[in-house]
Amino acid sequence: MRKLHTFGFLAGALLTLLLFACAIAAPFIAPHDPSAQDSSRRLEGPSPDHLFGLDDLGRDVLSRIVWGARVSLRVGLSVVLVSSLAGVALGALAGYFGGAVETAVMRVCDTLLAFPGILLAIALVAMLGPNLDNVIIALSIIGWVGYARLTRGQVLKVRQMDYVVAARALGSRSGRVIARHVLPNVINPVIVMATLGLAGAILAEASLSFLGLGVQPPTPSWGAMLTAGRRYIGQADHLAIFPGLAIMLAVMGLNFLGDGLIDALDPKYRRETKE
């Protein structure tokens, strides 16, 4: 079992590094201009010149997948950064101070959790308008809740520890106690959740783009490529297969990486789930 977890972690790390490499080095590794069209060769299958074939407008599918990694990572990292900062801050305040602060934060969390996440994201993007920035805003609005609940639960345990009680008894201000003694001891589960949250954000962006609510043409997006290829299943299957594989490998790699980080950063979680 240990070897299986190690293999999964290494596979996840490799796939994640590949995702970041594609996003960072897209201008250098993409074999063609992702917007260049050759209508005379539209829907052409994979070939030595175009390894993943051409789409319905004659654009190179591999180049668009490589550039689409930038969109996915931009959304994923932005959502994770905003959600984690907001969620950790609110969760720490709720768990440390309790009382009215905790009640207010938790009731807002309960309200947002009452709605299915993807449906709420669809409603928010439809209201704000379909573009990349609004996708980030919508996913961040629903994404901070998980971080807040996790942080609150961790802080409730940590604030009873002797070193926190001692720091408060010595007269340290609440902000200093939270920053120096509480947050450093609850950050590991947050890192694990952020890794898994990155996978969720990439999948959510692809879902919104699939529905036409995400990135707008001609910007390459895996979800938009998938919905465009859906019309040609049976005629040009490569239009749906390769974007779908890109989404699957990116999400699978991040999930494997997050699962491995549970063992490395939060081994108690594994024991608690077994019990």
C-alpha positions, 0 to 999 in steps of 0.5 A: 500500500505504501508503494502504491501511495508513493507511485501515485504521488510521483505520477501526480507530481510528474503530471502536475509539472507537465501541466505547469511546463505547458502553461509556462512554456506554451509560446516555445513548445506549441508547434503552431500558432493556436489561432492560425487557420487552414480551412482547406484542411479542416477536421483533418486527423492526426498526422506528423505535421499536426500530431493531434489533428486540426479542428473545424476551423483548421487550427492545430489541436495540439497547439490549442491544448498547450495554450489552453493549459494557461487558461486552466492554470490561471483560473485554478491558481487565481481561485485557489489563492483568493479562496484560500486567503479569504477562507483561512482568514474568516475561518481563523477568526470564527474558530479563535473568537467564537461567539457572534463572529463564528455564528455569522461566518458559519451561517454564511457558509451554510447558506452557500452550501445549500446550493449546488456549487456548479449551479451557483457558479453558472448563475453567477457567471450568467449574471456577471457575464461570460468571461474569464475574470467573472469565472474566477470571481464566481468560483472564488465566491463559492470556493472560500467556504471549504477553506473556512470550515476546515480552518475553523475546525483546526483552530478550535483544536489548536486554540486549546493547546498549552502554547496558545493558552500560554501566549494569551496568558502572557498578554499577546494580542489576538492577532499576534497569537493567531499569526504566530501560534495558530495559523502555522499549526493549521496550514498543512491541511490547507495546503492539501485542500488547496492542491485538491481545490486547484483540480476542482477549479480547473474542472469547474472552468472546463465545465463552464467553458463547455456550457459557453459561460467561460472563456470566449473564442478565439482564446483556447480553452479545454472545455470550449474545445470539448464542446466544439468537438462534440458536434463532430463525434463519429466524424472527427473524434480527435476534436473531443478525445484530446481535450478530454484527455488533457482535462482528465490528466490534469485533474488526475495528476493534481488529485494524486499529488494531493493524496500524496501530500496528505501522507506527507503533511497531514498523516493524522487525516489518513488515520482518522478516515480509517477509524 
